[in-house]
Amino acid sequence: MFLAVVIDLFSRRVVDWSMREDLHRSLVIDALEMGWFQRRPGKGELIFHSDRGSQYASQDYREVLDRYGIRTSMSRRGNCWDNAVTETLFGSLKVERLHGERFLTLRQAKDAVLAWLLWYNQQRMHSTLNYVSPAQYEQQWSQTQLAGGTEGLAESMEETMKPFLPPFPQTMEIACGDSHTSATTTTTGL
C-alpha cells in the first residue's frame, strides 16, 4: 500500500492524505487537492514541496498546481534531507504503528494508518512545536490571533520557537512513500 500525505510545515499537521495499492499519479493528485480544500490558500500563497518522483512531474499533477496557483519546490537529486519532515512522519508511522504488523485485509491496513494519522494530529507531541500536538499548536495560534496578533504568541512560546513563523498555511510539503504495510488476503471455498 502506498501513502501520500500533505503536511502543513507551520504546525506539522497532516492536512490530508491518500492511499492506494499502486504508485499512480492520482495518489499524489488526490492528496494535493484534498489538502488544498482543507486550507484553501489564496493563489500564489502556497509553496508546495515534493520529492523528485515521476508522479510529481506528470502533466496531470502540474495542471492541478497551475489551477490552484501553487508554487512548486522539489528536492535536490539524491538529497533526502530536503524532504525530512515527511520522511520523519513516515518513519514514525512505521516504528510506532506498523512495525511487525501483518494485516489480513487492505481495509485493516488502511484503518490502522488512518487511526494513527488522526492520533498524530490530535495527540502526538512535537519538540519542534514546544511539545504540543499539531492540533494544539494551531489552536494556540488561533487563540493568540484573536487576542491581538502574533506578538502575544511569540512572547508566550519558548525561545526555541522564535522567530515567530508567519500565519499558516504558508508552506506545505507533500511526499509519497511506501508505507510498507502488507495485507494478506485469504479466500475460502464453500
N, C-alpha and C positions, 0 to 999 in steps of 0.2 A: 504494500500500500504506500502511496506517495502523499505527502502532506505539503501544502504551500500555506504560508502564513503571512499576514500583513501586520507589522509591528509598528506602533507609534513610538518613535525614539524619544519623545518628550517624557512619556510615562512608562515605557516598556510594556504597554498594554497590547495584547494580541487583539487587534481590531476585528479581524476576520480571518477565515481560513477556508481551504478547500481540500478535499481528499478524493483520490481516485486510485484505481487499480493500476493505472499506467501513467507515464510521464508525458501526457499530451499537453499541448499549449493551452488548452481550455482550463487546465488545472490552475495555472497562474492568472489567467484572464478572469476566471470566476472569483478568485481571492482578491484580485485587484479591484474589480467592480464592487464587490460586497464591502470591501474596506472603504472605498470611496463613498459609497452610500451611507455608511456609518458616520463618517466625519464631515462629508460634503465641503471640502475646502474650496475656496474660490480658484478660478483659473489662474494658473501661474504661481499659486501659493504653495504648491506641494512639490517637493523633490522626492522622487521615488527611487530608492537604491535597490539594485539587484545584483546577483552574481552574473556570470557570463554564459549561462546555459542557453542552449539554442531556442528554448521556448520564449526567452526574453527578447530574442532578435527576430521573432516571427513577425510577419506583416500584420496579422490579426492583433497581436499584442501592441504593436506600435500604433495601430489605428485607435485602440482604446485609450492609450496615453494621450494621443493628439486630441481625441474627442473631449476629454476632460481637462485639457490644458495642463497636463502633468509634465514637469521637467524630469528628465531621467539622469541617473548616475549609475555607472556599472563598476564593479570591482576591477581592479587591475588583474591581468592574467597571472594566474598562479599565486595570488596573494589572498589567502583565506582570512586574514585579519580585517580586510575591508568589509567583510560580512559577519563580523564577530558577534554582534548581538543576536542575529538569527541562529548562527551556529551554536551559540551558548544555549539558546532556547531548545534547539533540537537535542543537544547533549543532555540537558536537564530532563527532558521528556523521556529519553531513552534510559537514563540512570534511575530516575525517580519513579517511573511508572512502567516502562516496557521491558526492562532487563529481565531476561529469563522467562518471559511470558510467551505462551502459545495459545492463541485464541482458536476456538472451534469454528467460528464463522467470521466473515468480514464485518458483519454488523457488530459483533462483540469488540473487535479491534477498533472500529470507528467510535463506538460508545466509550471505550476506555480513553481514547485520545481526546475526545470532546470533553469528557468529565475532567481530565487533567488540565486542559486549556482553561476551562471555567474556574477551576480551583486556582490555577496560576494567576489569572486576572484578579480574582477576589481575595485571595489569602496569602499567596506566596510573597514573602518579604524580599526586598532587593537592597543590597548595600548601596547601589547607585541612587536609590530613592530614599536614603536615610532610614532604611529598614521598615518601610511600609509597602503594602501591595500596590500594584498599578492602579487599582480602583480607588484605594485610599489616597494615593498621591493626587489623582485627578480631582477627587472630592475636596482635598485640602486646597488645591489650586483654585477651584471654583469658588469656595468659600472666601478665600483671600481676595479674589477678584470682586466679589460682591461687597466686601468690607472696605474696598478702596484701592485696589490695584496691586501691582507686583511688588511694591516696596515692602508691604507687610509680609509677603511670602518670603522675600529674600532675608528679612530680619528674623523670621521665625524658623528658618531652616538652619541646619548646621553649616559650618564654614565650608564643608565639602560640597555643598550644593551651590555655592557661589562660583561664578556669576550666575544670576538668575537666567534661566532659559526663557525664550520668548513664548507667547501663548501657543498652546497646542492647537491643531497639529501643524507643524512646520515641515517636518521630515518624517516620512515613513520608510521602512525598509521591507522589502519583500525578498524572500528566498524560498527555494524549493529544495526539499531534501528527502531522501529515502528514509522514512521513519523506522525501517527495519521491523515492522510488525508483520507477523505471519498469521495466516488463518488456514487451518486445515479443515477441509470440508469432508463430511462423511455422507455417504449415500446408503440408504437402507432399502432393501428389496422387500416386496410383500410376500 
